[in-house]
Amino acid sequence: MKKNVKSILTGLVAAALLAGLSSCSNGSGVEENFGSDIYSGELITFKATQNSVNDSDVNLIIQYNRSKPGANEQISLGNTELEVKLNGNSISMPSRISFELDPYSSFDDSYSYQSAETPSNQKQYKVKLPINNAITSGDTLTVELKAAQIAGEGADIVDMSSIVVGLIDCAPTAGENGYYNELSANAFKSSLVTQKNGKGLNESDDGETVTYKTFTVPVNKTISDASIVGLLLQTDNDGSQDADGLKIEIKDFEMSVKVGDADAITVKEDSIILEPNQYASPAYAKTDKRFRLGLTGEIAQGTNIVLQVKKATITNEAKKDAIIFALQEDGESYAFLADGEYLWKNPFETVEE
């Protein structure tokens, strides 16, 4: 997250919002029904790069993005064991944590952020957890979710791996414009949740890794330079129809690619970010990303290219089934390299073992 993101900057100015984000109730007066699944995460370490202004405005801010305007995706964490330590000393955390929409976050980049956004267009769910300690440059703060259960309208929708955390100074004089300063370089870059019932989020209930479908695609032309063969991942942008619309990150991506009789190669990408495409028709109607597969040599027309995803973590799990792919030149005419039934399949379709 960039330090000058206005949607957080001005939102944290409001004292009422800050107080509300500290609450561990759901605000509805209705008892929440927490599911039986137990979520947990890996150790996250924040190394402070600067001093906080004081000891009363340092907070952990935990957040995730709403998938689209108007979506009901609030969640709460119950029976939570969140272990937080400052230089090895434990800091008490609540056992029940509820996320609330930030009234000063917005899907609309033209919004002035001088007053609260309309509820349907608020973008981020957040919670603020006070550290109650001053931070000095060089300090180490660790965060590890040992256990939590989930409830709320978004319980079956929100991708738990998209929930991220940052160490933030919310003092009125913190940062360039006040009320917001990231105290470490890795704010909002690590997932709070990485496991479900002791297994990876992409593992099935029996502990086996998910197996993805294999696709065989005959190329529709001779490709003299295979280095330009790209994989296009695409879905409909159901967010705002601009550059701030639907974004999807795919982490730890691995795909097997076999061309004809050649040995299969493994394509690896640490992070693939699908973003709204201004060149789509109409503009920004599609969220996509194209990247080269690292092939070489010449590929004759009709040669089969066999593809299978081996591993992937999709930060917006709700969109997993909506992502489709095509083989496309990444250069020259940007022509599609397959026709008809070989276009637009879901690469993350799973098969039964």
C-alpha positions in Angstrom: 0.0 0.0 0.0 1.3 3.4 -0.9 1.7 6.0 1.9 -0.4 8.6 0.1 -3.5 6.4 -0.5 -6.2 9.0 0.2 -8.9 6.6 1.0 -7.1 5.6 4.2 -5.5 8.9 4.9 -8.6 11.0 5.4 -10.7 8.1 6.7 -8.4 7.7 9.7 -8.8 11.4 10.5 -12.3 10.9 11.9 -12.2 10.1 15.6 -15.6 8.5 15.5 -14.4 6.1 12.8 -11.3 5.2 14.8 -13.3 4.4 17.9 -15.7 2.3 15.8 -13.0 0.3 14.2 -11.7 -0.7 17.7 -15.0 -2.3 18.6 -15.3 -6.0 18.7 -19.1 -6.2 18.4 -20.9 -6.5 15.1 -22.9 -3.4 15.7 -26.2 -5.1 14.7 -27.3 -6.4 18.0 -27.6 -9.9 16.5 -25.6 -12.8 18.0 -23.1 -14.1 15.4 -22.9 -17.7 14.5 -19.3 -18.7 14.1 -18.5 -21.6 11.9 -16.6 -24.7 13.0 -13.6 -24.2 10.7 -10.5 -22.9 12.4 -8.4 -20.4 10.5 -4.7 -19.6 11.3 -1.7 -17.9 9.8 2.0 -17.6 9.7 4.3 -15.4 11.7 4.4 -11.8 10.3 7.3 -9.6 11.3 7.3 -5.8 11.2 10.7 -4.1 11.6 10.1 -0.5 12.5 11.9 2.0 10.2 10.9 5.1 12.1 9.6 6.3 15.5 5.9 6.7 16.3 4.7 10.1 17.4 3.5 8.8 20.8 2.3 5.6 22.6 -1.4 6.1 22.2 -1.9 6.2 18.4 0.0 3.2 17.2 -2.3 0.5 15.8 -2.5 -2.7 13.8 -4.9 -2.1 11.0 -6.3 -5.3 9.5 -8.3 -4.9 6.3 -9.7 -6.5 3.1 -11.3 -5.0 0.0 -15.0 -5.3 -0.9 -15.3 -7.1 -4.2 -17.7 -4.5 -5.7 -19.9 -1.6 -4.7 -22.9 -2.6 -2.5 -21.6 -6.1 -1.8 -22.5 -7.4 1.7 -19.2 -9.0 2.7 -18.7 -8.1 6.4 -17.1 -10.7 8.6 -16.2 -11.1 12.2 -13.6 -13.3 13.8 -14.5 -15.1 17.0 -12.6 -17.2 19.6 -9.6 -15.4 18.2 -6.1 -16.1 19.4 -4.1 -13.3 17.9 -0.5 -13.3 19.2 1.1 -9.9 19.0 4.6 -9.2 20.5 6.7 -6.1 20.7 10.4 -6.9 21.1 9.3 -10.3 22.5 6.8 -8.8 25.0 3.1 -9.9 24.5 0.4 -7.3 23.8 -3.2 -8.2 24.7 -5.6 -8.6 21.7 -9.4 -9.1 21.8 -10.9 -12.5 21.2 -13.6 -11.1 19.0 -12.8 -8.9 16.1 -15.4 -7.3 13.7 -14.6 -5.6 10.5 -16.5 -2.5 9.4 -16.6 -0.5 6.2 -14.4 2.6 6.2 -16.8 5.5 5.3 -13.8 7.4 3.8 -12.8 4.6 1.4 -14.2 4.7 -2.1 -14.4 2.8 -5.4 -14.6 6.1 -7.2 -11.1 7.7 -7.8 -12.7 11.1 -8.5 -14.2 11.2 -5.0 -12.8 14.2 -3.0 -12.5 12.3 0.3 -13.6 15.4 2.2 -16.7 13.8 3.6 -18.0 10.3 4.1 -18.6 8.2 0.9 -22.1 6.8 0.3 -22.4 3.4 2.0 -22.8 1.4 -1.2 -19.6 2.8 -2.7 -17.3 2.3 0.4 -14.5 0.0 -0.6 -12.6 -1.4 2.4 -13.5 -3.4 5.5 -11.1 -2.6 8.4 -10.5 -3.0 12.1 -8.1 -1.0 14.2 -6.3 -2.7 17.2 -4.3 -0.4 19.5 -0.8 -1.4 20.4 -0.7 0.9 23.4 3.1 1.3 23.1 5.4 3.8 21.4 7.4 2.4 18.5 11.1 3.2 18.1 13.0 2.7 14.8 14.5 -0.8 15.0 11.8 -2.3 17.1 10.3 -5.6 16.1 6.6 -6.3 16.2 5.4 -9.8 15.4 1.8 -10.9 14.6 0.5 -14.4 14.3 -3.0 -15.6 14.1 -3.1 -18.8 16.1 -6.8 -19.5 15.7 -10.1 -17.9 14.7 -13.5 -18.8 13.6 -15.5 -16.8 11.1 -19.1 -15.4 11.0 -21.0 -12.8 9.0 -22.5 -12.2 5.6 -19.1 -12.5 3.9 -18.2 -15.8 5.6 -18.6 -17.8 2.5 -17.5 -15.1 0.1 -14.4 -13.4 1.4 -11.1 -14.9 0.4 -9.4 -15.2 3.8 -5.9 -14.9 2.2 -6.8 -11.4 1.1 -7.0 -10.1 4.7 -3.8 -8.2 5.3 -2.3 -6.2 8.2 -0.1 -3.1 8.7 1.6 -1.3 11.6 0.3 2.2 11.4 0.8 5.5 13.3 -2.6 7.3 13.4 -1.4 10.4 15.4 -2.7 13.7 14.0 0.9 14.7 13.1 1.9 11.3 11.7 3.0 11.0 8.1 3.1 13.7 5.4 -0.6 14.7 5.9 -1.3 13.5 9.4 -3.2 10.6 10.8 -1.5 7.9 8.8 2.1 6.7 8.7 3.3 3.2 7.9 5.9 2.3 10.5 7.5 -0.6 8.6 8.3 -1.3 4.9 6.0 -4.3 4.6 2.7 -2.9 5.7 -0.3 -4.7 4.1 2.0 -7.1 2.2 1.4 -10.3 4.2 -1.8 -12.4 4.5 -3.0 -12.7 8.1 -4.7 -16.1 7.3 -2.9 -18.8 5.4 -4.4 -22.0 6.8 -7.8 -23.6 7.3 -8.1 -26.5 9.8 -4.3 -26.8 9.8 -4.0 -27.2 6.0 -3.2 -24.7 3.3 -6.1 -22.7 2.0 -5.8 -24.4 -1.4 -5.8 -27.9 0.1 -8.8 -30.2 0.1 -10.5 -31.4 3.3 -8.5 -34.7 3.2 -5.2 -32.8 3.1 -4.5 -33.5 -0.6 -3.4 -30.7 -2.8 -6.1 -29.6 -5.3 -5.6 -31.1 -8.8 -6.5 -28.8 -11.7 -7.8 -29.8 -15.1 -5.5 -30.3 -18.0 -6.2 -28.4 -21.2 -4.9 -29.4 -24.7 -4.8 -26.4 -27.1 -3.9 -26.9 -30.8 -2.3 -23.7 -32.1 -4.1 -22.2 -35.1 -1.0 -20.9 -36.9 2.7 -21.5 -37.3 4.6 -19.5 -34.7 8.2 -18.7 -35.9 9.2 -17.2 -32.5 7.7 -19.1 -29.6 9.0 -16.6 -27.1 6.0 -14.3 -27.8 3.5 -17.0 -26.8 1.6 -15.6 -23.8 -1.1 -16.7 -21.5 -4.0 -14.3 -21.1 -6.0 -14.5 -17.9 -9.3 -12.6 -17.9 -12.6 -12.0 -16.1 -15.4 -9.4 -16.2 -14.7 -6.2 -14.2 -17.7 -6.0 -11.9 -16.3 -3.2 -9.9 -16.1 0.5 -11.0 -15.5 0.9 -14.7 -12.1 2.5 -14.3 -8.5 1.7 -13.3 -9.7 1.2 -9.7 -12.2 -1.5 -10.5 -11.9 -5.2 -9.8 -8.3 -6.4 -9.2 -7.2 -9.9 -8.5 -3.8 -11.2 -7.4 -2.7 -14.8 -8.0 0.3 -15.7 -5.8 2.7 -18.7 -6.0 1.5 -19.6 -9.5 2.9 -22.7 -11.1 1.8 -24.1 -14.5 3.0 -27.1 -16.5 3.4 -26.3 -20.2 4.1 -29.0 -22.8 4.6 -28.2 -26.5 4.1 -31.2 -28.8 6.6 -34.0 -28.1 8.9 -31.8 -26.1 9.4 -32.2 -22.3 7.0 -30.2 -20.2 8.4 -27.0 -18.6 7.2 -25.4 -15.4 6.2 -21.7 -15.5 6.4 -20.0 -12.2 5.2 -16.5 -11.2 5.4 -15.2 -7.6 2.6 -12.7 -8.2 0.2 -12.2 -11.2 -2.1 -9.1 -10.8 -5.2 -8.9 -13.0 -6.2 -5.3 -13.4 -9.0 -3.4 -15.3 -8.0 -3.0 -18.9 -8.4 0.5 -20.4 -8.1 -1.0 -23.9 -11.0 -3.4 -23.5 -14.3 -2.7 -25.3 -15.9 -0.9 -23.6 -13.0 0.6 -21.6 -12.2 -1.2 -18.3 -15.0 -3.8 -18.9 -12.4 -6.6 -18.5 -9.9 -7.3 -15.7 -7.0 -9.2 -17.2 -3.2 -10.0 -17.3 -1.1 -11.4 -20.1 2.4 -12.8 -19.6 4.8 -14.9 -21.6 5.3 -18.6 -21.0 9.1 -18.6 -21.7 8.9 -20.9 -24.8 11.6 -21.0 -27.5 12.0 -22.1 -31.1 9.3 -22.5 -33.7 5.8 -24.1 -33.2 4.1 -25.6 -36.3 0.4 -25.0 -36.9 -1.7 -27.7 -35.3 0.8 -28.5 -32.6 -0.8 -29.3 -29.2 0.1 -27.2 -26.2 -0.9 -28.9 -23.0 -1.4 -26.7 -20.0 -2.2 -27.5 -16.4 -2.1 -25.3 -13.3 -0.1 -27.0 -10.6 -0.4 -24.4 -7.8 -2.0 -21.1 -7.2 -3.4 -18.9 -4.4 -6.1 -16.5 -5.6 -6.5 -13.6 -3.3 -10.1 -13.1 -4.3 -11.4 -16.7 -4.0 -14.9 -15.7 -5.0 -13.6 -14.9 -8.5 -11.8 -18.2 -9.0 -14.5 -19.8 -11.1 -14.9 -16.6 -13.2 -11.3 -16.4 -14.5 -10.8 -17.7 -18.1 -7.7 -18.1 -20.3 -6.6 -17.9 -23.9 -3.2 -18.4 -25.6 -2.3 -15.1 -27.3 0.7 -13.5 -28.9 2.4 -11.0 -26.6 3.7 -8.8 -29.4 3.4 -8.5 -33.1 -0.4 -8.6 -34.0 -1.5 -9.9 -30.5 -3.4 -12.6 -32.3 -5.2 -15.3 -30.4 -3.4 -18.7 -31.0 -6.5 -20.9 -30.6 -10.0 -20.9 -32.0 -13.5 -21.9 -31.0 -13.8 -24.5 -28.2 -10.1 -24.0 -27.3 -10.7 -20.4 -26.1 -11.9 -19.2 -22.8 -11.7 -22.1 -20.4 -11.3 -21.8 -16.6 -7.7 -22.8 -15.8 -8.6 -23.3 -12.1 -11.3 -25.9 -12.7 -10.5 -28.8 -10.5 -10.9 -32.6 -11.1 -11.8 -35.4 -8.7 -9.0 -37.7 -7.7 
